[in-house]
Amino acid sequence: MELQDFYTGHTFDAYEFFGAHPTENGTRFAVWAPAARCVRVEGDFGRADLSQTRSAVWEVEVPGAVPGMAYQYQITGADGGTVAHCDPYGFAMTLRPDGRSIITAPPTGFTDGEWMARRTKGFDRPLNIYEVHAGSWKRKPDGSWYSYTELAEQLPAYCKENGYTHIELMPLAEHPFDGSWGYQITGFYAPTSRYGTPDQLVQFINACHLQGIGVILDFVPVHFAVDDYGLKTFDGTPLYEYPAAAVGQSEWGSCNFMHSRGEIRSFLQSCADYWLRVFHADGLRMDAVSRLIFWQGDPARGVNGSTLEFLKRMNRGLQQRHPTAILIAEDSSN
């Protein structure tokens, strides 16, 4: 990744640089926090101070920090306060309400090469999509969730038996509130730990593909949860969100992404690429696109040019990188 491309909003692989990446000696951490006065990483391995190695980027390599260890950033922001945040590019998180990230090696286990090679957008055959929330499709007798591995044994077979060609899963990115069904996100790159690990999610998607069922993931590019450990005022300033409350807060009480900022565009389009590339998702259903086209989703307030341009550029970039993936726009406006 070229940092200049990240700053200007042209990056689709920011997750290969930012986040926690295991090395031969430990783990390298990198986080974007331009207004921070101090950044420290704390975890099961102890603590370490990050250095501002380049413009707005803080980095450190921590010996002894290995996959499976939880961590969080202690960020002293421009306002002088210190707040614990999960990693915006963290690839796994602890179960709510903990709110920490987990060092994770890239997931492995796919054996779906034949499926990926012959996959199409579906224009050549009927599509029948089964939309489902992984946590409430079926529960165990004691009320607990089925894991990704257990869902792999049941859900694709159920869909195949009932004539579905694709499963559309409500957001799997980590979120603090069960009742949101995943639409209020804190960990955009982290499959929710409610149902298991990233490797177990691979098992689920792989099982679907081996049974001829495609997997579409709901993707939330408009807004994010307001929990203190998430993205809100990440470096002591409105960094990911609009500074003005009139446009910075959504109708759901969450923070609206400021898509006019290049780094935010890079964050979101890289996240979309991550789910398609790393987890072999067959498509993304973009949530609430009317909120990307119009200010606050209200046509009377006019078109939001920067968000609409972001949507176009992201769509074009994903089409180029994943020509057989299905990209769906969800619109609930009148």
Secondary structure per residue as TSV (DSSP state, phi and psi in degrees):
chain	resnum	aa	ss	phi	psi
A	1	M	-	360.0	131.8
A	2	E	-	-88.8	124.1
A	3	L	H	-59.8	-34.6
A	4	Q	H	-61.6	-38.3
A	5	D	H	-66.5	-34.6
A	6	F	H	-63.3	-45.4
A	7	Y	H	-66.3	-31.7
A	8	T	H	-94.1	1.0
A	9	G	T	82.7	26.6
A	10	H	-	-109.9	6.5
A	11	T	-	-93.0	137.6
A	12	F	S	-118.9	6.8
A	13	D	-	-135.9	35.7
A	14	A	G	-60.4	-25.4
A	15	Y	G	-68.2	-14.8
A	16	E	G	-78.8	-15.8
A	17	F	T	-107.4	-52.8
A	18	F	S	-81.6	161.8
A	19	G	E	101.8	-163.6
A	20	A	E	-109.5	115.8
A	21	H	E	-119.4	114.8
A	22	P	E	-58.9	140.0
A	23	T	-	-124.5	-177.5
A	24	E	S	-64.9	-29.2
A	25	N	S	-102.6	-10.6
A	26	G	E	164.1	-122.2
A	27	T	E	-142.3	137.0
A	28	R	E	-99.0	127.1
A	29	F	E	-108.6	139.1
A	30	A	E	-144.4	132.4
A	31	V	E	-142.9	145.1
A	32	W	E	-95.9	116.9
A	33	A	-	-152.9	75.8
A	34	P	T	-60.9	-33.0
A	35	A	T	-98.5	2.2
A	36	A	-	-67.4	144.2
A	37	R	S	-88.9	-30.7
A	38	C	E	-155.8	141.1
A	39	V	E	-130.9	128.2
A	40	R	E	-129.2	141.5
A	41	V	E	-105.9	130.3
A	42	E	E	-124.1	139.7
A	43	G	E	-165.9	-166.3
A	44	D	T	-61.0	-16.0
A	45	F	T	-94.1	-3.7
A	46	G	E	113.8	-139.1
A	47	R	E	-145.1	156.4
A	48	A	E	-155.3	146.1
A	49	D	E	-87.8	137.2
A	50	L	-	-89.2	150.6
A	51	S	E	-107.4	143.3
A	52	Q	E	-81.1	90.1
A	53	T	E	-79.2	-28.9
A	54	R	E	-149.3	173.7
A	55	S	T	-51.4	115.5
A	56	A	T	72.2	1.2
A	57	V	E	-112.5	133.9
A	58	W	E	-114.4	135.6
A	59	E	E	-141.6	155.2
A	60	V	E	-165.0	149.0
A	61	E	E	-109.8	126.8
A	62	V	E	-112.0	110.0
A	63	P	E	-62.5	142.1
A	64	G	T	85.0	-7.9
A	65	A	-	-85.1	114.8
A	66	V	-	-127.1	162.5
A	67	P	T	-53.0	139.5
A	68	G	T	103.0	-18.9
A	69	M	-	-82.8	138.0
A	70	A	E	-85.3	152.1
A	71	Y	E	-155.4	165.3
A	72	Q	E	-154.0	159.6
A	73	Y	E	-96.0	133.0
A	74	Q	E	-98.2	107.8
A	75	I	E	-110.2	117.4
A	76	T	E	-87.8	112.3
A	77	G	-	-90.0	-177.4
A	78	A	T	-62.2	-23.7
A	79	D	T	-85.7	0.4
A	80	G	S	88.8	-12.7
A	81	G	-	-84.3	153.4
A	82	T	E	-113.2	125.8
A	83	V	E	-130.3	139.7
A	84	A	E	-84.3	127.5
A	85	H	E	-125.3	146.3
A	86	C	-	-72.9	167.8
A	87	D	-	-79.0	121.3
A	88	P	T	-54.8	-30.6
A	89	Y	T	-107.2	20.9
A	90	G	-	-65.9	136.9
A	91	F	S	-93.3	-3.5
A	92	A	-	-159.7	156.9
A	93	M	B	-139.1	158.7
A	94	T	-	-73.1	161.6
A	95	L	S	-69.3	137.5
A	96	R	T	-54.4	145.4
A	97	P	T	-96.8	24.8
A	98	D	-	-63.1	-53.3
A	99	G	-	81.2	17.1
A	100	R	-	-103.3	157.5
A	101	S	E	-87.9	165.3
A	102	I	E	-128.4	130.4
A	103	I	-	-62.9	127.9
A	104	T	-	-140.7	130.6
A	105	A	-	-73.7	155.9
A	106	P	-	-54.9	135.9
A	107	P	-	-66.1	150.6
A	108	T	-	-136.2	171.2
A	109	G	-	120.1	0.9
A	110	F	-	-71.3	136.3
A	111	T	-	-130.4	33.2
A	112	D	-	-106.6	30.0
A	113	G	H	-56.2	-39.5
A	114	E	H	-64.8	-43.1
A	115	W	H	-60.3	-48.4
A	116	M	H	-63.6	-34.2
A	117	A	H	-70.7	-32.7
A	118	R	H	-105.8	4.9
A	119	R	-	-64.4	142.1
A	120	T	-	-131.2	173.9
A	121	K	-	-72.9	-10.6
A	122	G	S	95.1	7.0
A	123	F	T	-68.7	-17.2
A	124	D	T	-95.6	2.4
A	125	R	S	-158.9	160.8
A	126	P	-	-63.1	147.0
A	127	L	-	-112.1	136.3
A	128	N	-	-137.0	104.3
A	129	I	E	-103.0	127.2
A	130	Y	E	-101.0	107.7
A	131	E	E	-84.6	133.5
A	132	V	E	-150.0	147.3
A	133	H	-	-100.1	120.0
A	134	A	T	-59.2	-31.1
A	135	G	T	-83.5	-14.8
A	136	S	T	-126.9	1.8
A	137	W	S	-58.2	-43.2
A	138	K	-	-155.6	141.3
A	139	R	B	-119.2	155.4
A	140	K	-	-72.8	161.7
A	141	P	T	-53.6	-30.6
A	142	D	T	-86.3	4.2
A	143	G	S	89.9	-2.7
A	144	S	-	-80.3	165.2
A	145	W	B	-79.5	154.6
A	146	Y	-	-81.6	144.0
A	147	S	-	-78.4	166.8
A	148	Y	H	-54.8	-40.9
A	149	T	H	-64.8	-42.0
A	150	E	H	-70.0	-37.6
A	151	L	H	-62.5	-34.8
A	152	A	H	-60.7	-27.8
A	153	E	H	-82.5	-15.1
A	154	Q	H	-123.4	-46.6
A	155	L	H	-67.4	-48.6
A	156	P	H	-62.4	-36.7
A	157	A	H	-64.8	-40.7
A	158	Y	H	-61.2	-45.3
A	159	C	H	-65.9	-40.8
A	160	K	H	-63.9	-42.4
A	161	E	H	-63.1	-32.3
A	162	N	T	-99.2	11.5
A	163	G	T	83.7	17.5
A	164	Y	-	-86.4	146.4
A	165	T	S	-100.0	-24.0
A	166	H	E	-141.0	148.7
A	167	I	E	-104.8	129.9
A	168	E	E	-108.9	115.4
A	169	L	E	-95.4	128.5
A	170	M	-	-58.5	157.6
A	171	P	-	-47.5	131.0
A	172	L	-	-98.4	-7.6
A	173	A	E	-63.3	146.8
A	174	E	E	-60.9	137.7
A	175	H	-	-146.7	149.7
A	176	P	S	-84.4	-23.4
A	177	F	-	-115.6	117.1
A	178	D	G	-57.7	-38.1
A	179	G	G	-68.4	-12.7
A	180	S	G	-79.5	-9.9
A	181	W	T	59.1	18.9
A	182	G	T	99.2	4.0
A	183	Y	-	-91.9	-0.1
A	184	Q	S	-117.8	94.6
A	185	I	-	-101.5	143.1
A	186	T	S	-114.0	-33.5
A	187	G	E	-116.7	89.3
A	188	F	E	-67.7	-24.4
A	189	Y	E	-103.8	2.2
A	190	A	E	-109.3	114.6
A	191	P	E	-59.5	133.9
A	192	T	-	-56.7	135.2
A	193	S	G	-77.2	-3.7
A	194	R	G	-54.5	-35.7
A	195	Y	G	-112.2	4.1
A	196	G	-	132.1	-156.6
A	197	T	-	-100.3	166.5
A	198	P	H	-56.3	-38.4
A	199	D	H	-63.5	-34.8
A	200	Q	H	-72.4	-32.1
A	201	L	H	-64.4	-38.7
A	202	V	H	-57.2	-43.6
A	203	Q	H	-58.7	-40.9
A	204	F	H	-65.4	-51.2
A	205	I	H	-64.5	-39.2
A	206	N	H	-61.1	-43.3
A	207	A	H	-62.9	-40.1
A	208	C	H	-60.1	-47.6
A	209	H	H	-63.6	-39.0
A	210	L	H	-67.5	-21.5
A	211	Q	T	-99.4	8.3
A	212	G	T	80.0	22.7
A	213	I	-	-110.9	125.8
A	214	G	E	-80.5	158.8
A	215	V	E	-125.6	118.9
A	216	I	E	-108.2	134.5
A	217	L	E	-110.8	134.5
A	218	D	E	-69.2	136.0
A	219	F	E	-127.8	135.3
A	220	V	-	-114.9	93.5
A	221	P	-	-98.0	7.9
A	222	V	S	-99.7	-44.2
A	223	H	E	-147.0	169.5
A	224	F	E	-145.5	160.7
A	225	A	-	-65.9	154.2
A	226	V	-	-95.1	4.4
A	227	D	-	-56.0	140.5
A	228	D	T	-56.6	-34.5
A	229	Y	T	-80.6	-2.5
A	230	G	S	-89.9	-141.3
A	231	L	S	-87.0	-15.5
A	232	K	T	-62.1	133.6
A	233	T	T	38.3	55.7
A	234	F	T	-61.4	-40.3
A	235	D	T	-111.1	26.1
A	236	G	S	88.3	0.2
A	237	T	S	-132.4	162.4
A	238	P	-	-67.2	98.8
A	239	L	S	-98.8	-50.4
A	240	Y	S	-90.7	-20.9
A	241	E	B	-109.8	164.5
A	242	Y	-	-65.0	141.5
A	243	P	S	-74.6	-26.2
A	244	A	S	-90.0	126.5
A	245	A	H	-60.7	-29.5
A	246	A	H	-60.3	-31.2
A	247	V	H	-120.0	-8.3
A	248	G	H	-85.1	-12.7
A	249	Q	B	-118.5	134.2
A	250	S	-	-85.7	173.6
A	251	E	T	-67.7	-15.5
A	252	W	T	-93.6	3.7
A	253	G	S	82.9	6.7
A	254	S	-	-96.0	174.1
A	255	C	E	-90.5	135.9
A	256	N	E	-84.5	131.2
A	257	F	B	-61.4	143.5
A	258	M	-	-94.8	90.2
A	259	H	T	-72.4	-10.4
A	260	S	T	-73.3	-14.4
A	261	R	S	-88.9	127.7
A	262	G	H	-58.2	-40.1
A	263	E	H	-64.9	-31.2
A	264	I	H	-74.2	-39.1
A	265	R	H	-60.8	-43.9
A	266	S	H	-63.0	-40.5
A	267	F	H	-59.3	-48.0
A	268	L	H	-75.5	-45.1
A	269	Q	H	-71.2	-28.7
A	270	S	H	-67.8	-36.8
A	271	C	H	-63.6	-43.6
A	272	A	H	-60.7	-44.3
A	273	D	H	-61.5	-38.5
A	274	Y	H	-58.7	-47.6
A	275	W	H	-67.7	-34.8
A	276	L	H	-74.3	-42.4
A	277	R	H	-81.2	-52.3
A	278	V	T	-76.4	-36.5
A	279	F	S	-106.5	8.5
A	280	H	-	56.4	30.9
A	281	A	-	-60.7	142.5
A	282	D	S	-90.3	-3.8
A	283	G	E	179.1	165.6
A	284	L	E	-127.8	135.9
A	285	R	E	-105.4	106.5
A	286	M	E	-74.5	121.1
A	287	D	T	-81.2	139.0
A	288	A	T	56.1	50.1
A	289	V	T	-67.1	-21.6
A	290	S	H	-62.4	-27.2
A	291	R	H	-75.8	-15.1
A	292	L	H	-88.2	-25.6
A	293	I	H	-87.2	-47.0
A	294	F	B	-109.9	151.6
A	295	W	G	-59.1	120.4
A	296	Q	G	56.8	20.7
A	297	G	G	75.2	11.6
A	298	D	-	-107.9	109.2
A	299	P	G	-56.1	-28.6
A	300	A	G	-66.3	-22.5
A	301	R	G	-89.0	-5.3
A	302	G	-	93.1	169.5
A	303	V	B	-76.0	134.9
A	304	N	-	-90.7	98.5
A	305	G	H	-59.5	-38.9
A	306	S	H	-70.3	-38.1
A	307	T	H	-73.1	-37.3
A	308	L	H	-64.9	-41.3
A	309	E	H	-64.9	-39.2
A	310	F	H	-58.5	-46.4
A	311	L	H	-60.7	-42.4
A	312	K	H	-63.6	-45.6
A	313	R	H	-67.2	-41.0
A	314	M	H	-64.4	-44.4
A	315	N	H	-59.9	-44.9
A	316	R	H	-63.8	-44.2
A	317	G	H	-64.8	-40.0
A	318	L	H	-69.5	-37.3
A	319	Q	H	-61.3	-39.5
A	320	Q	H	-67.6	-39.3
A	321	R	H	-84.4	-26.5
A	322	H	-	-136.3	70.7
A	323	P	T	-63.8	-18.2
A	324	T	T	-102.8	4.1
A	325	A	S	-82.5	144.4
A	326	I	E	-89.5	125.5
A	327	L	E	-113.3	121.1
A	328	I	E	-118.7	135.2
A	329	A	E	-101.4	122.7
A	330	E	-	-96.1	129.2
A	331	D	-	-136.0	120.2
A	332	S	-	-109.4	14.9
A	333	S	-	-80.3	174.2
A	334	N	-	-75.4	360.0
